[in-house]
Amino acid sequence: MRKLLFSAMIGGLTLVSCTSDDTPTPGGNEIEIPANYTFERDNSSTVSYDGQTARLQMTSELLSNFTDFDNASEELLLNMFTNENDPFSNASLNESSKSVKSKVAASKLYFSTNNVESAEIKADFDNWITVQMNEVASSKDKLAEAGQAGQIADGDAVRYVDSKGLEMNQAFAKSLIGGLVVDQMLNNYLSSAVLDEGDNRTNNDQKIVEEGKVYTTMEHKWDEAYGYLYGDPSIPSEDPNSALGDNEDNLLFKYMGRVEGDEDFAGIAEETFEAFKTGRAAIVAGDYQTRDEQVAIIRENISEIIGIRAIYYMQAGKNALAANDFGGAFHDLSEGFGFIYSLRFTNKPGTNMPYLSKEKVDMFTEQLLEGNGFWDVTPETLDSISEEIAAAFDFSVAEAAE
């Protein structure tokens, strides 16, 4: 692997891996890192991220209805997005106070003083639902062509695209990885503005727990970031990477597994998990320097996953177009479109800024959809976008495209 090293191990601190064979080292700034993501107080687990699991479940049911033209409707999908009017088959989700839309483009770091852009992003997601259940649904039995929505073959699969070749379900799902999961993880719950808000540090140092709970507020905020990545019910909460290749997650964890499978990036899943465990253990120990070092690791790794998959799909789409496989190309480019959209929500450590600006991301999506969109896009455009994304990160187009 290119670079992945557990940075906390070189920080001059005494980190204690609390496996069955280890004995804590006396003295120094000790942090007890459990083998799994297991933290307890008075024999009760202090780990809690039910709200994140609920939103991931809501997303799964929403996405499963995106191409069910016989039973779903624009109203149903919009209700699922906002969790209004009991839209879910799972009654517990209907009873939940949570919704997906309320957390889209809603991080404290990027959007607390940027309500205009936040509203524009939410409107994009609404629009993808509207186009799917109107323009695409009404043409689902027609063959797609430039300027005409409809269906297009992709091997044995049938893809449904708009007049530019874009699959709305892929645009929605892959953009939600950034707009919901990455933004909430990196720019909200792992931000100093949330972790250290108000009396959080003092209360954490004094082990003052939230009313009626067994965790401190800072512990819980960290767990909520963890829950957006590892919170799907199909993922074992304590040892998530054991399900890296066998889970039902539809968002970020699924694509962490895909990136882990590329030998150029092997180890990224383990390093991210270790950073989550170490950061949580550092909070328990009141070591905020080590906590913040883990935030930097998580921000870099998660952001890289978005960049890697954006390039991967641009290059896969280019290759499929060269083979006149328009169905396969449009599917790849639709996924890539969503990952490019998600770049807006990445966070470059030390900057509190995304790896690529909003203006640059907007330029890429406009280039992809210019004129007849994917029907007209050139290999030069796909290569140019890929090169610019790679230049913003520490990897090459060739590494990401494999």
Secondary structure, 3 states (H helix, E strand, C coil): CCCCCCHHHHCCCEEEEECCCCCCCCCCCEEEEECCCCCEECCEECCCCHHHHHHHHHHHHHHHCCCCCCCCCHHHHHHHHHCCCCCCCCHHHHHCCCCCHHHCCCCHHHHCCCHHHHHHHHHHHHHHHHHHHHHHHHCCCCECECCECEEEEECCEEEEECCCCCCHHHHHHHHHHHHHHHHHHHHHHCCHHHHCCCCHHHHHHCCCCCCCCCCCHHHHHHHHHHHHHHCCCCCCCCCHHHHCCCCCCCCHHHHHHHHHCCCCCCCHHHHHHHHHHHHHHHHHHCCHHHHHHHHHHHHHHHHHHHHHHHHHHHHHHHHHHHCCCHHHHHHHHHHHHHHHHHHHHCCECCCCECCCCHHHHHHHHHHHHCCCHHHCCCHHHHHHHHHHHHHHCCCCHHHHHC
